[in-house]
Structures are given as C-alpha cells and as structure tokens.
Amino acid sequence: MALCLAAALALGVGGAYGAVLTAGRSLNQTTSAIPSADASVGGAVSADSDPAASSTTSSLTALALALARTLAIKGRAPKTGFTRSQFGTGWKDPDHNGCDARNDALRRSLTKVVMRGTSRCIVYSGTLVDPYSGAAIRFVRGGARVIDIDHMVALSNAWQTGAQQLSSASRVALANDPLNLQPTSAHLNRQKGDGDAATWLPPLKSYRCIYVARQVAVKAKYHLWVTSAERAAIVRILSTCPTLRAPTR
C-alpha cells in the first residue's frame, strides 16, 4: 500500500543542470489519490516571466540525487527582513487558467471534489489523502481549518537560502508554483514550520523520496542553496531511490 502510494505520487522531470542531465521522457505526475486546499483569486504571475524562475526549463531530465549534488552549500542567512508579503499577497494564477494556485492545488489533490455553486474554480469540499501521513481528511470550505497548503520549501527557508536576492517577480512565482505547493493536514504543516530536510520529514516514509525530490527541484529552479546538514539529509534519503527523477511540476 505504502509503495503504491509512493508510485502514484511520482512526478515529472526537468531542468537543464549541466553534467547531471540525461535525455528522456518526464514521469507523469499522478495526484488523483492525493487531494488539496483553497483560496481567493489574485493577479496572474508566471515563472516564465523571470529568468531566475525559467532558466531551468528544458526537455532534458535530471536524476533527483544528481541534481541535489549540484546545489550550492552555505549557511542560512539571517531571517532579517522576512515577511510573507515579500512573496506577494494573496494567491496568484501562475498557469493563467483563471483559477488561483490554492484552488488549483485543492482540485488536483482532493477526491470527491464538489465545486461551489456554478464556479469552476472554487473548491467547496472534498477528501484529501494526505501524502505526508496517508490519512484521509475531509475538507469543507468555511469549516474547521484542517487542511493547509504547504510550501514544500518554506518561504522563510527560501528567504534564508537565497530568495532575498531574487526579484520580487521570482519570489511571487516561487510562492505560487505548483511544484512547491502540497495540500496536507494543518497540524503537520504547522509542525514542519520552516524546517528543511534535516529537521523535518513527512511521517509517511514511503513519500519521503518524492518530498525531498520536490524540494531539490524547487531549490534548483529558483537558485536557492542548502545547508550542509540539509544536503546530507537529502543525499541520504535520495540514495534509497537513486533512479527517481526530479519533478518539474
């Protein structure tokens, strides 16, 4: 069961990363068994509009472990100056489909989805099979806040590992990038805080390879670095799944 869940969650591949690149087809992201959360529509933003966010787009593919070894290693920068607003206000529409990133994440990840009224964007209810724990969680818009949208690379962590140096457009793209968004239980999201792979991992061990591979892909895409402890944890985990390719979305 755990292995099936991990296989169903395997994501696509991508990025031009020098010697670590190998040509091949991307794996398909399968999210039907792993639902999401919700929000209000903001302005459109595209990662493609900023070189820092788009420079890794390629038809080539990279192994997650090899890509992880290309990330720069530095200590965390001070958190000074960090605010959520540094990454934009409200949820944006990065894929220009008319729906905000939070509702898109919910619709991708929830099962038995019910939309609000005639809206094609606003998710009213559904069930999340939480990839971090395997638990089934019922979501109802306006009800108890049991589901959050996790930024897999937490925004505070991103700020301390290079995002201070990004343009405002790139930071907004990072905060709304589907690659970096995963609905999960509010409890686990708050437990994680701004932890990296060295300090927090999903309780469901079969998802850890995919979780870490997505963090690596986000850090590579937005030119963020890792700490030495973080890299050691990433390499340790990805060494157990050496053929896993880095996802692109």
TISE-710449 format. One record per residue (C-alpha): residue in three letters; x, y negated, z. Coordinates in nm, 4 decimals, padded with zeros to 6 digits. Each point is the difference from the previous one (the first is absolute). Last residue first. Example, Ala and Ser with C-alpha at 12.3 -4.5 7.8 and 13.67 -1.06 7.14 Angstrom:
REM TISE-710449
+------+----------+----------+----------+
: ronu :     east :    north :       up :
+------+----------+----------+----------+
:  ser :  01.3670 :  00.1060 :  00.7140 :
:  ala : -00.1370 :  00.3440 :  00.0660 :
+------+----------+----------+----------+
This chain:
REM TISE-710449
+------+----------+----------+----------+
: ronu :     east :    north :       up :
+------+----------+----------+----------+
:  arg :  00.5587 : -02.0497 : -01.1591 :
:  thr :  00.3504 :  00.0670 : -00.1299 :
:  pro :  00.0817 :  00.3116 :  00.2005 :
:  ala :  00.3557 :  00.1222 :  00.0555 :
:  arg :  00.0452 :  00.3576 : -00.1118 :
:  leu :  00.0002 :  00.2974 :  00.2334 :
:  thr :  00.2606 :  00.2570 : -00.1064 :
:  pro :  00.2038 : -00.0277 :  00.3220 :
:  cys : -00.2906 :  00.0759 :  00.2380 :
:  thr :  00.1755 :  00.0909 :  00.3284 :
:  ser :  00.2841 : -00.2418 : -00.0829 :
:  leu : -00.2688 : -00.2690 : -00.0143 :
:  ile : -00.0444 :  00.0181 :  00.3766 :
:  arg :  00.3666 : -00.0161 :  00.0969 :
:  val :  00.0721 : -00.2633 : -00.2642 :
:  ile : -00.2769 : -00.2242 :  00.1328 :
:  ala :  00.1071 :  00.0433 :  00.3632 :
:  ala :  00.3636 : -00.0834 : -00.0829 :
:  arg : -00.1135 : -00.2993 : -00.2067 :
:  glu : -00.2057 : -00.1336 :  00.2885 :
:  ala :  00.2864 :  00.0390 :  00.2470 :
:  ser :  00.2350 : -00.1860 : -00.2365 :
:  thr : -00.2531 : -00.2776 : -00.0510 :
:  val : -00.1796 : -00.0257 : -00.3322 :
:  trp :  00.0017 : -00.2687 : -00.2698 :
:  leu : -00.2704 : -00.1674 : -00.2042 :
:  his :  00.0254 : -00.0542 : -00.3755 :
:  tyr : -00.3755 : -00.0176 : -00.0606 :
:  lys : -00.0262 :  00.3133 : -00.2138 :
:  ala :  00.2695 :  00.1852 :  00.1928 :
:  lys : -00.1625 : -00.0676 :  00.3371 :
:  val : -00.3411 :  00.1006 : -00.1346 :
:  ala :  00.1341 :  00.3218 : -00.1541 :
:  val :  00.1840 :  00.0913 :  00.3211 :
:  gln : -00.3146 : -00.0555 :  00.2060 :
:  arg : -00.1963 :  00.2148 : -00.2451 :
:  ala :  00.2567 :  00.2793 :  00.0268 :
:  val : -00.0225 : -00.0222 :  00.3806 :
:  tyr : -00.3747 :  00.0588 :  00.0004 :
:  ile :  00.0211 :  00.2700 : -00.2670 :
:  cys :  00.2610 :  00.1929 :  00.1969 :
:  arg : -00.1868 : -00.0539 :  00.3272 :
:  tyr : -00.3333 :  00.1357 : -00.1203 :
:  ser :  00.0558 :  00.3639 :  00.1043 :
:  lys :  00.1090 : -00.1191 :  00.3450 :
:  leu : -00.3411 : -00.1380 :  00.0934 :
:  pro :  00.0916 : -00.2239 :  00.2955 :
:  pro :  00.1015 : -00.2750 : -00.2443 :
:  leu :  00.3497 : -00.1390 :  00.0660 :
:  trp :  00.1213 : -00.2805 :  00.2252 :
:  thr :  00.3370 : -00.1268 :  00.1295 :
:  ala :  00.2593 :  00.1042 : -00.2571 :
:  ala : -00.2464 : -00.0109 : -00.2906 :
:  asp : -00.0763 : -00.3658 :  00.0734 :
:  gly : -00.2164 : -00.1501 :  00.2735 :
:  asp : -00.1906 : -00.3231 : -00.0503 :
:  gly : -00.2961 :  00.1154 :  00.2088 :
:  lys : -00.0196 :  00.3802 : -00.0246 :
:  gln : -00.2368 :  00.0388 :  00.2940 :
:  arg : -00.2193 : -00.2691 : -00.1485 :
:  asn : -00.0317 :  00.1910 : -00.3267 :
:  leu : -00.0521 :  00.3241 :  00.1879 :
:  his : -00.2929 : -00.1366 :  00.2000 :
:  ala : -00.1565 : -00.1796 : -00.2956 :
:  ser : -00.0160 :  00.3344 : -00.1782 :
:  thr :  00.1455 : -00.0034 : -00.3481 :
:  pro : -00.0495 : -00.1763 : -00.3323 :
:  gln :  00.3260 : -00.0222 : -00.1962 :
:  leu :  00.1387 : -00.3066 : -00.1760 :
:  asn :  00.3616 : -00.0432 : -00.1147 :
:  leu : -00.0320 :  00.1591 : -00.3438 :
:  pro : -00.3352 : -00.1773 : -00.0375 :
:  asp :  00.1945 : -00.3324 :  00.0034 :
:  asn : -00.1909 : -00.2659 :  00.1928 :
:  ala :  00.2570 : -00.1012 :  00.2641 :
:  leu :  00.2891 :  00.0529 : -00.2438 :
:  ala : -00.1647 : -00.2218 : -00.2637 :
:  val : -00.0487 : -00.2777 :  00.2567 :
:  arg :  00.3682 :  00.0271 :  00.0919 :
:  ser :  00.1005 : -00.0072 : -00.3667 :
:  ala : -00.2068 : -00.3127 : -00.0671 :
:  ser :  00.1506 : -00.1786 :  00.3017 :
:  ser :  00.3457 :  00.0654 : -00.1416 :
:  leu :  00.2164 :  00.2526 :  00.1757 :
:  gln :  00.2858 : -00.0883 :  00.2378 :
:  gln : -00.2035 :  00.0413 :  00.3186 :
:  ala : -00.1074 :  00.3342 : -00.1482 :
:  gly :  00.3476 :  00.1420 :  00.0630 :
:  thr : -00.0091 :  00.2456 :  00.2858 :
:  gln : -00.1468 : -00.2068 :  00.2837 :
:  trp : -00.2957 : -00.1247 : -00.2029 :
:  ala : -00.0628 :  00.3522 : -00.1303 :
:  asn : -00.0119 :  00.1323 :  00.3564 :
:  ser : -00.2506 : -00.2698 :  00.0923 :
:  leu : -00.2024 :  00.0878 : -00.3087 :
:  ala : -00.0054 :  00.3678 :  00.0924 :
:  val :  00.1371 :  00.2253 : -00.2725 :
:  met : -00.2943 :  00.2380 : -00.0178 :
:  his : -00.2312 : -00.2976 :  00.0325 :
:  asp : -00.2804 :  00.1820 :  00.1759 :
:  ile : -00.3593 : -00.0773 : -00.0885 :
:  asp : -00.1956 :  00.0509 :  00.3203 :
:  ile : -00.2782 :  00.2438 :  00.0845 :
:  val : -00.1926 :  00.0367 :  00.3290 :
:  arg : -00.1227 : -00.3573 :  00.0265 :
:  ala : -00.3456 :  00.0619 :  00.1453 :
:  gly : -00.2727 : -00.0881 : -00.2493 :
:  gly : -00.0169 : -00.2828 : -00.2517 :
:  arg :  00.0785 :  00.2296 : -00.2910 :
:  val : -00.0485 :  00.3628 :  00.0998 :
:  phe :  00.2968 :  00.2402 : -00.0057 :
:  arg : -00.0136 :  00.3580 :  00.1284 :
:  ile :  00.3368 :  00.1519 :  00.0820 :
:  ala :  00.1094 :  00.3537 : -00.0926 :
:  ala :  00.3305 :  00.0902 :  00.1683 :
:  gly :  00.3013 :  00.1161 : -00.2012 :
:  ser :  00.2278 : -00.2182 :  00.2130 :
:  tyr :  00.1894 : -00.2413 : -00.2256 :
:  pro : -00.1907 :  00.0951 : -00.3137 :
:  asp : -00.3284 : -00.0980 :  00.1692 :
:  val : -00.2874 :  00.1761 : -00.1719 :
:  leu : -00.2080 : -00.3142 : -00.0256 :
:  thr : -00.3769 :  00.0193 : -00.0232 :
:  gly : -00.2258 : -00.2563 : -00.1645 :
:  ser : -00.1895 : -00.3221 :  00.0558 :
:  tyr : -00.0764 : -00.3459 : -00.1369 :
:  val :  00.2806 : -00.0356 : -00.2539 :
:  ile : -00.0182 : -00.3384 : -00.1700 :
:  cys :  00.1109 :  00.0050 : -00.3624 :
:  arg : -00.2762 :  00.1157 : -00.2364 :
:  ser : -00.2569 : -00.1949 :  00.1983 :
:  thr : -00.3641 :  00.0932 : -00.0615 :
:  gly : -00.0707 :  00.0571 :  00.3669 :
:  arg :  00.3182 :  00.0715 :  00.1921 :
:  met :  00.1796 :  00.2989 : -00.1513 :
:  val : -00.0334 :  00.3484 :  00.1483 :
:  val :  00.3080 :  00.2241 : -00.0165 :
:  lys : -00.0392 :  00.3693 :  00.0749 :
:  thr :  00.3813 :  00.0223 :  00.0093 :
:  leu :  00.2327 : -00.2795 :  00.0957 :
:  ser :  00.3512 : -00.0559 : -00.1363 :
:  arg : -00.0361 : -00.1694 : -00.3352 :
:  arg : -00.3090 : -00.2019 :  00.0974 :
:  leu :  00.1606 : -00.1122 :  00.3217 :
:  ala :  00.3205 : -00.1093 : -00.1730 :
:  asp : -00.1986 : -00.1907 : -00.2627 :
:  asn : -00.1982 : -00.1634 :  00.2792 :
:  arg :  00.3236 : -00.1156 :  00.1624 :
:  ala :  00.1615 : -00.1128 : -00.3269 :
:  asp : -00.2863 : -00.2317 : -00.0952 :
:  cys : -00.2343 :  00.0779 : -00.2882 :
:  gly : -00.0278 : -00.1805 : -00.3351 :
:  asn :  00.2144 :  00.2554 : -00.1843 :
:  his :  00.2963 : -00.2391 : -00.0177 :
:  asp :  00.2510 :  00.2648 :  00.1164 :
:  pro :  00.1413 : -00.2189 :  00.2762 :
:  asp : -00.3367 : -00.1218 :  00.1335 :
:  lys :  00.0819 : -00.1803 :  00.3230 :
:  trp : -00.0846 :  00.0584 :  00.3653 :
:  gly : -00.0126 : -00.2948 :  00.2373 :
:  thr :  00.2812 : -00.2439 :  00.0668 :
:  gly :  00.3439 :  00.0414 : -00.1523 :
:  phe :  00.3155 :  00.1824 :  00.1046 :
:  gln :  00.1482 : -00.2909 :  00.1983 :
:  ser : -00.3529 : -00.0295 :  00.1425 :
:  arg :  00.0646 :  00.3069 :  00.2133 :
:  thr :  00.2614 : -00.1992 :  00.1887 :
:  phe :  00.3744 :  00.0510 :  00.0300 :
:  gly :  00.2109 : -00.3100 :  00.0651 :
:  thr :  00.2528 :  00.1708 :  00.2257 :
:  lys : -00.0173 :  00.3800 : -00.0229 :
:  pro :  00.3792 :  00.0061 :  00.0017 :
:  ala :  00.1664 :  00.2121 : -00.2717 :
:  arg :  00.0042 :  00.3761 :  00.0442 :
:  gly :  00.3445 :  00.1505 : -00.0484 :
:  lys :  00.1233 :  00.0864 : -00.3453 :
:  ile :  00.0056 :  00.2972 : -00.2379 :
:  ala : -00.0744 : -00.0570 : -00.3687 :
:  leu : -00.2291 :  00.2513 : -00.1672 :
:  thr :  00.1620 :  00.2261 : -00.2613 :
:  arg : -00.0093 :  00.3094 :  00.2220 :
:  ala : -00.3766 : -00.0248 :  00.0247 :
:  leu : -00.0247 :  00.0213 : -00.3786 :
:  ala :  00.1848 :  00.3312 :  00.0009 :
:  leu : -00.2349 :  00.1384 :  00.2646 :
:  ala : -00.3100 : -00.1286 : -00.1788 :
:  leu :  00.1052 :  00.1565 : -00.3291 :
:  ala : -00.0171 : -00.2593 : -00.2727 :
:  thr : -00.2099 : -00.0261 : -00.3135 :
:  leu :  00.0322 : -00.1835 : -00.3274 :
:  ser : -00.2914 : -00.1748 : -00.1677 :
:  ser :  00.1055 : -00.3170 :  00.1790 :
:  thr : -00.1157 : -00.2665 :  00.2437 :
:  thr :  00.2812 : -00.0801 :  00.2439 :
:  ser :  00.0362 : -00.3654 : -00.0989 :
:  ser : -00.3656 : -00.0768 :  00.0633 :
:  ala : -00.0180 : -00.1154 :  00.3618 :
:  ala :  00.3158 : -00.2076 :  00.0154 :
:  pro : -00.0637 : -00.1277 : -00.3535 :
:  asp : -00.3363 : -00.1516 :  00.0981 :
:  ser : -00.3204 :  00.0024 : -00.2027 :
:  asp :  00.0013 :  00.3798 : -00.0334 :
:  ala : -00.0800 :  00.0334 :  00.3680 :
:  ser : -00.3357 : -00.1557 : -00.0831 :
:  val : -00.2169 : -00.2267 :  00.2088 :
:  ala : -00.3676 : -00.0717 : -00.0350 :
:  gly : -00.1681 : -00.2221 :  00.2520 :
:  gly : -00.1856 :  00.1444 :  00.2973 :
:  val : -00.2879 :  00.2461 :  00.0293 :
:  ser : -00.1161 :  00.0945 :  00.3470 :
:  ala :  00.0966 :  00.3278 :  00.1697 :
:  asp : -00.0198 :  00.3859 :  00.0445 :
:  ala :  00.1615 :  00.3467 :  00.1034 :
:  ser :  00.1311 :  00.3366 : -00.1628 :
:  pro : -00.0514 :  00.3762 : -00.0960 :
:  ile :  00.2342 :  00.3047 : -00.0269 :
:  ala : -00.1552 :  00.2956 : -00.1794 :
:  ser : -00.0495 : -00.1921 : -00.3239 :
:  thr :  00.3486 : -00.1482 :  00.0150 :
:  thr :  00.1957 :  00.1903 : -00.2601 :
:  gln :  00.2846 : -00.1970 : -00.1503 :
:  asn :  00.1133 :  00.1633 : -00.3220 :
:  leu :  00.3664 :  00.0894 : -00.0236 :
:  ser :  00.1951 : -00.2098 : -00.2444 :
:  arg :  00.1422 :  00.1528 : -00.3177 :
:  gly :  00.3704 :  00.0313 : -00.0412 :
:  ala :  00.3302 : -00.1769 : -00.0556 :
:  thr :  00.2465 : -00.0003 :  00.2850 :
:  leu :  00.1174 : -00.3023 :  00.1926 :
:  val :  00.2406 :  00.0171 :  00.2933 :
:  ala :  00.2813 : -00.1516 : -00.2049 :
:  gly : -00.1687 : -00.3361 : -00.0318 :
:  tyr : -00.3311 : -00.0509 :  00.1793 :
:  ala : -00.2630 : -00.0731 : -00.2575 :
:  gly : -00.3252 :  00.0712 :  00.1752 :
:  gly : -00.2640 :  00.2682 : -00.0104 :
:  val : -00.1962 :  00.2926 :  00.1258 :
:  gly : -00.3536 :  00.0994 :  00.0726 :
:  leu : -00.1321 :  00.1183 :  00.3348 :
:  ala : -00.0358 :  00.3307 :  00.1873 :
:  leu : -00.3065 : -00.0201 :  00.2235 :
:  ala : -00.1632 :  00.3189 : -00.1186 :
:  ala :  00.3249 :  00.1852 :  00.0592 :
:  ala :  00.0200 : -00.1231 :  00.3584 :
:  leu : -00.3587 :  00.0999 :  00.0672 :
:  cys :  00.0578 :  00.3413 : -00.1534 :
:  leu :  00.3086 :  00.0497 :  00.2164 :
:  ala : -00.1984 : -00.0851 :  00.3126 :
:  met : -00.2742 :  00.2440 : -00.1001 :
+------+----------+----------+----------+
